[in-house]
Structure formats: C-alpha cells, structure tokens
Amino acid sequence: MGDGTRHEVEVLTSVSDEDAADLRHLLGLLSTTAVFDRARIESMVAHDATEMLIVRERGRIVGMTTVVTFPLPTGIRGIVEDVAVHESMRGKGIARLLLQRATLLAREHGLRTLDLTSRPSREAALRLYESVGFVRRDTNVLRYAPDAVS
C-alpha cells in the first residue's frame, strides 16, 4: 500500500465486507482485548452522535478515527476516539488528515471543546496532536469499567 496517492477523509456511512475486514485489523492495532463486532460498528456508524472518519487507499480503509458529540449543560462537547492507521501507511500524513477533519467537524457542529486522550509515553503522537491544535491539560482521566467491578 502507498503509491503517492492523495488521500481524502470521508465519513463512513455503511460497512461492506471489505470495510469490516479493514476495521477489524485497525481495531486490533488499538486493543488486544477489544472484540470486533460488526453489528456494533454498523450501529455506531448509523448513530447521530458519532462520525467515523476514514481514509482509503485503493478502496481499502487504511486509517480511522471516531468523533463523538454530546450536549451538556455547559455546551456541546466532543471527543476523538480510536485513531488508528495501518502499519504500512504510517508516516504518510493519514493521522494528521483524520485529526484535521475532526477539528473541522468540531467547528461545523459548534462544539465548545473537542477532547482527545493519549498515553504520556506516546510522545510522537502527542506532538502530532499538538501540531493540529490540541493542547495538553493538567488533568487526570479516570475510568469506570462496570464489568471490572465485583
């Protein structure tokens, strides 16, 4: 993959069999424990609060991220989740394109903020996020996992 093609970001609106295979692979890059569920992906793609942004190379999905928006008393907020790029396509600006489109969506939807979390050890990714306009915050992210509670 990768032949100097100019890439464009699109919003995924339906999931073909090839798309499902590509998304399964990208999900595996994000998590060793997450289980791919095509029905969940199709439901998410159809949901008003989510937009799955993808980049294709010769018809195959080689990059993805999801923008989730939600109204709160303090304004409409958003979060960027699951930024993933196929191993063979890294270093070609795919993640930057996805993030730039996510920030454009934030402006188009009138979001007050758009958040993105990343492990502190992912310095290269953090530099990319900052170069697109994300700012590090002095905060702790806490997570509650209902299935983990006994």
ABEGO torsion letter per residue (X at the ends): XGAGBBBBBBBBABBBAAAAAAAAAAAAAABAABBBBAAAAAAAAABAABBBBBBBBGGBBABBBBBBBBBBAAEBBBBBBGBBBBAAABGAGAAAAAAAAAAAAAAAAGBABBBBBBBAABAAAAAAAAAAGBBBBBBBBBBBBAAABX
